[in-house]
């Protein structure tokens, strides 16, 4: 709109100079129609060229990555101490919050004790195998001796060299020894199966106990929250005495990271016809009137909410000629050191120079950008 008014103003000044100031031509109805016709087409052509070869928007914002600070505790836990203030700059690893850890320390101690018990049981299982092997060997020796005696008396009884009662006694002992061998084999198999219950070479009970120790240690560690990276705490409302954990799933503060800020601007879809990554960009931020920042197109977000249908049990409703969704363009600003001081959400205008339409089109858009930037000195008019 600003550039259109500027063009109209320049054209009106040109017509005034021709017809009234220097009187090169005499104004009449015919020249009036011609002047309007030419002016309309010049304005129309310039607006089209500006829209497509130097896309422009006033819907741009500085975007910073935000991390929701949320405790990961399974039980209701009291916040003991807060180490950070509202809008305070912090470094990665700085301590932010300390929660009461008595319950979690006790669970860790119990898990460590269970691990020691499981390791002892694993040793006992190995010893059970040796005991079962010794019992099996003893039973087999008894079985062998009883079998030899049965064979011996089986030869003597028919010849009258021994009594039948003695043979019956050894046959009975042989049956008992065979039963003992069978039982000893079963015991050995059970001991071996129990000892062979392993996960990646570690006894299953020991592995389970180690996992419990790791889980308990994890929750002990979670009672202290540290800064995930360099940044600033926003909306720090937590106070000592706050109870978190259990059913609470909301965050207690917002953390705005210092790293990787960028400028995100939205454009009408048809204006992005000639836009490609790497093209130069100018940005005018409202927070810095009179300044122009340069950058390059990083990426075009080829998607809008209108292109998504959320799964649900109802048939989607479509509105004829509903307003089109804009596409976002991610812009990397060249002034990286200065970008770090831009607050998240800082508003501004952006213009992309595709290189088409001739250099004078870009000149007009640059004038437009600077007008926007300088007008920010007096807009809004809330004085």
C-alpha positions in Angstrom: 0.0 0.0 0.0 2.8 2.4 0.9 4.6 1.8 -2.4 1.4 2.2 -4.4 0.7 5.6 -2.7 4.3 6.6 -3.5 4.0 5.7 -7.1 0.7 7.6 -7.4 2.3 10.6 -5.7 5.2 10.6 -8.2 2.9 10.1 -11.2 0.6 12.9 -10.0 3.6 15.2 -9.6 4.7 14.3 -13.1 1.3 15.1 -14.5 1.2 18.4 -12.6 4.6 19.4 -14.0 3.6 18.6 -17.6 0.1 20.1 -17.6 0.2 22.9 -15.1 3.8 23.9 -14.1 5.6 23.9 -17.4 2.5 23.6 -19.6 4.2 21.3 -22.1 0.8 20.0 -23.0 -2.7 21.5 -22.7 -4.9 19.5 -20.4 -8.3 18.4 -21.9 -10.7 15.5 -21.7 -8.6 13.4 -24.2 -5.4 14.0 -22.3 -7.2 13.3 -19.0 -8.3 9.9 -20.3 -4.9 9.1 -21.6 -3.2 10.2 -18.4 -5.6 8.0 -16.3 -5.2 5.1 -18.6 -1.4 5.2 -18.6 -1.2 5.8 -14.9 -3.5 2.9 -14.1 -1.4 0.5 -16.2 1.9 1.8 -14.8 0.6 1.3 -11.3 -0.9 -2.1 -12.1 2.3 -3.3 -13.7 4.5 -2.0 -10.9 2.3 -3.6 -8.2 2.4 -6.9 -10.0 6.1 -6.8 -10.5 6.7 -5.8 -6.9 4.5 -8.5 -5.5 6.1 -11.4 -7.5 9.7 -10.3 -7.9 10.2 -8.6 -4.5 7.6 -10.4 -2.2 6.9 -8.3 0.9 5.2 -9.0 4.2 4.7 -7.2 7.6 4.0 -10.6 9.3 7.4 -11.6 10.5 8.8 -12.5 13.9 12.0 -13.5 15.6 11.8 -17.1 16.6 13.8 -18.7 19.4 13.8 -22.3 20.5 11.8 -22.8 23.7 12.2 -25.6 26.2 9.5 -26.4 28.7 11.0 -27.0 32.1 8.9 -29.9 33.5 9.9 -32.1 36.4 10.0 -35.9 35.6 9.1 -37.3 39.0 6.6 -40.2 39.6 5.4 -39.2 43.1 4.1 -35.9 44.5 7.3 -34.1 45.5 7.9 -30.8 47.3 10.0 -28.1 45.6 12.7 -27.2 48.2 14.8 -24.4 46.6 14.7 -22.2 43.5 18.1 -21.0 42.2 16.9 -18.8 39.3 15.0 -15.6 39.1 12.5 -14.3 36.5 14.2 -13.3 33.2 17.6 -14.4 34.4 20.4 -15.4 32.0 21.8 -18.9 32.8 24.5 -21.1 31.4 24.2 -24.7 30.4 24.5 -26.9 33.6 23.5 -24.1 36.0 21.3 -25.4 38.8 17.7 -24.2 38.5 15.5 -26.1 40.9 16.0 -28.6 43.8 13.2 -31.0 44.9 13.0 -33.0 48.1 14.8 -36.3 47.5 14.2 -38.3 50.7 11.8 -40.8 49.1 13.9 -41.3 46.0 17.1 -41.7 47.9 15.4 -44.4 50.0 14.2 -46.2 46.9 17.8 -46.1 45.5 19.1 -47.6 48.8 16.5 -50.3 48.6 17.4 -51.0 44.9 21.1 -51.2 45.8 20.4 -53.7 48.5 18.2 -55.8 46.2 21.1 -55.8 43.7 23.5 -57.1 46.3 21.0 -59.8 47.2 20.5 -60.7 43.6 24.3 -61.0 43.0 24.5 -63.3 46.1 21.7 -65.4 44.8 23.5 -65.7 41.4 26.6 -67.1 43.3 24.3 -69.5 45.2 22.9 -70.8 41.9 26.4 -71.6 40.7 27.1 -73.4 43.9 23.8 -75.3 43.6 25.1 -76.7 40.3 28.2 -78.1 42.0 26.2 -79.6 44.8 23.8 -81.2 42.4 26.7 -82.6 40.3 28.2 -84.1 43.5 24.9 -85.6 44.5 24.5 -87.0 41.0 27.9 -88.6 41.0 27.3 -90.1 44.5 23.9 -91.5 43.3 25.5 -92.9 40.2 28.3 -94.6 42.3 25.6 -96.2 44.5 23.7 -97.3 41.5 26.8 -98.9 39.9 27.7 -100.7 43.1 24.2 -102.0 43.6 24.0 -103.2 40.0 27.3 -105.1 40.6 25.9 -106.7 43.7 22.7 -107.7 42.0 24.7 -109.3 39.1 26.9 -111.1 41.6 24.1 -112.6 43.7 22.1 -113.3 40.6 24.9 -115.8 39.7 25.3 -117.2 43.2 21.7 -117.8 44.1 20.9 -120.4 41.4 24.1 -122.3 42.4 23.2 -122.2 46.2 26.1 -119.9 47.0 23.8 -117.1 48.5 20.3 -116.7 49.8 17.4 -115.3 47.8 16.8 -112.7 50.5 20.2 -111.2 49.9 19.5 -110.9 46.2 16.1 -109.3 46.9 17.8 -106.8 49.2 20.3 -105.7 46.6 17.7 -105.5 43.9 15.7 -103.2 46.2 18.8 -101.1 46.9 19.4 -100.9 43.1 15.9 -99.6 42.5 16.4 -97.0 45.2 19.7 -95.9 43.8 18.2 -95.6 40.3 15.5 -93.4 41.8 18.2 -91.2 43.5 20.0 -90.9 40.2 16.9 -89.8 38.5 16.1 -87.2 41.2 19.7 -86.0 41.2 19.6 -85.5 37.4 16.4 -83.5 37.8 17.9 -81.3 40.5 21.0 -80.7 38.4 18.9 -79.7 35.4 16.8 -77.3 37.5 20.0 -75.7 38.9 21.5 -75.4 35.5 18.2 -73.8 34.1 18.1 -71.3 37.0 21.8 -70.4 36.4 21.3 -70.1 32.7 18.5 -67.5 32.9 20.6 -64.6 31.6 20.3 -61.4 29.6 23.4 -60.6 27.6 25.4 -62.9 29.8 24.1 -61.4 33.1 21.9 -63.3 35.5 18.2 -62.3 35.0 17.7 -61.4 38.6 20.9 -59.4 38.7 19.9 -57.6 35.4 16.5 -56.8 36.9 18.0 -55.5 40.1 20.5 -53.4 38.1 17.7 -51.9 36.1 15.9 -51.0 39.3 19.1 -49.3 40.6 19.3 -47.3 37.3 15.7 -46.2 37.5 16.0 -45.2 41.2 19.2 -43.3 40.4 17.4 -41.6 37.5 14.7 -40.3 39.7 17.2 -39.1 42.3 19.0 -37.2 39.5 15.7 -35.7 38.4 15.2 -34.1 41.8 17.7 -31.5 40.6 16.9 -29.6 37.4 19.8 -28.0 35.5 19.8 -25.5 32.6 19.7 -27.6 29.3 21.8 -25.0 27.5 22.6 -21.2 27.5 19.4 -19.1 27.7 17.0 -17.2 29.8 14.2 -18.3 32.1 10.8 -16.8 31.2 7.7 -17.0 33.3 9.4 -18.4 36.4 6.4 -18.7 38.8 7.6 -21.7 40.9 8.2 -21.1 44.6 9.4 -23.4 47.4 6.6 -25.5 48.7 5.2 -26.2 45.2 4.2 -29.9 44.8 5.0 -31.5 41.5 5.0 -35.1 40.2 2.2 -37.7 40.3 -0.5 -36.4 38.0 1.1 -33.0 37.3 2.2 -32.9 33.6 2.5 -29.1 33.0 5.8 -27.3 33.0 6.8 -24.9 35.8 8.8 -22.5 33.6 9.7 -21.6 30.1 13.3 -21.6 29.0 14.3 -19.6 25.9 17.5 -20.8 24.3 20.2 -18.4 23.1 21.3 -20.6 20.2 20.0 -20.7 16.7 17.4 -17.9 16.5 15.9 -17.1 13.1 13.4 -14.8 11.5 10.1 -16.3 10.3 7.9 -14.4 7.9 4.6 -15.5 6.2 3.7 -14.7 2.6 0.7 -15.2 0.4 1.2 -18.4 -1.6 1.3 -16.9 -5.1 4.0 -14.4 -4.0 6.4 -17.2 -3.5 6.4 -18.3 -7.2 10.0 -17.2 -7.8 11.4 -17.4 -4.2 14.3 -19.9 -3.7 16.7 -20.6 -0.8 19.8 -18.3 -0.9 18.1 -15.2 -2.2 18.8 -11.9 -0.4 16.4 -10.6 2.1 16.0 -7.3 4.0 14.3 -7.2 7.4 13.0 -4.1 9.3 12.3 -4.8 13.0 9.9 -2.6 14.9 12.1 -2.8 17.9 14.9 -1.0 15.9 13.4 1.9 14.0 15.5 3.2 11.2 17.6 0.1 10.8 17.6 -2.5 8.0 19.0 -6.0 8.6 20.1 -8.2 5.7 19.9 -11.9 5.4 19.1 -14.8 3.1 16.2 -17.2 2.5 17.0 -20.5 4.3 13.9 -22.5 3.6 10.3 -22.2 2.5 7.9 -24.1 4.8 5.7 -25.7 2.1 2.8 -26.4 4.4 -0.1 -24.7 6.2 -2.7 -25.8 8.7 -5.3 -26.0 5.9 -3.4 -28.9 4.4 -3.9 -31.1 7.4 -7.1 -33.1 8.3 -7.0 -34.3 11.9 -8.2 -37.9 12.3 -11.7 -38.0 13.9 -15.0 -39.6 13.5 -16.7 -36.8 11.6 -16.6 -36.0 7.9 -14.5 -32.9 7.3 -16.4 -29.7 6.5 -15.1 -27.6 3.6 -15.8 -23.9 3.2 -16.0 -22.7 -0.4 -13.5 -19.9 -1.0 -12.1 -20.0 2.5 -9.2 -17.7 3.1 -5.9 -19.1 1.9 -3.3 -20.1 4.4 0.1 -18.3 4.1 3.4 -20.1 3.8 6.2 -19.4 6.2 9.7 -18.5 5.0 12.7 -19.1 7.3 15.3 -16.3 7.1 18.8 -16.3 8.4 20.0 -12.8 9.3 23.5 -11.9 8.5 24.0 -9.8 11.7 24.4 -12.9 13.9 26.0 -11.1 17.0 23.1 -8.6 16.9 20.5 -11.3 16.4 21.4 -12.7 19.9 19.9 -9.5 21.4 16.6 -9.8 19.6 13.8 -10.8 21.9 11.7 -13.8 21.0 8.6 -12.6 19.1 10.1 -9.3 17.9 7.9 -8.2 15.0 9.0 -6.8 11.7 8.7 -6.6 7.9 10.6 -8.6 5.3 11.3 -8.3 1.6 12.8 -11.0 -0.6 14.7 -9.9 -3.7 14.4 -12.7 -6.4 16.4 -10.7 -9.0 13.6 -10.6 -11.5 11.7 -7.6 -13.0 14.7 -5.3 -13.4 16.8 -3.4 -10.9 14.4 -0.5 -10.6 11.8 -2.9 -9.0 14.2 -3.8 -6.3 14.9 -0.1 -5.8 11.3 0.7 -5.2 11.0 -2.2 -2.7 14.1 -1.0 -0.9 12.5 2.5 -0.6 9.4 0.8 0.8 11.4 -1.1 3.4 13.1 2.1 4.6 9.9 4.0 4.8 8.5 1.2 7.0 11.6 1.3 9.2 11.5 5.1 9.6 7.8 5.2 10.2 8.4 3.0 13.3 9.8 6.1 15.0 6.3 7.5 15.3 4.0 4.5 14.9 1.9 3.7 17.0 0.6 7.1 17.8 0.0 6.4 21.5 1.7 9.5 22.9 
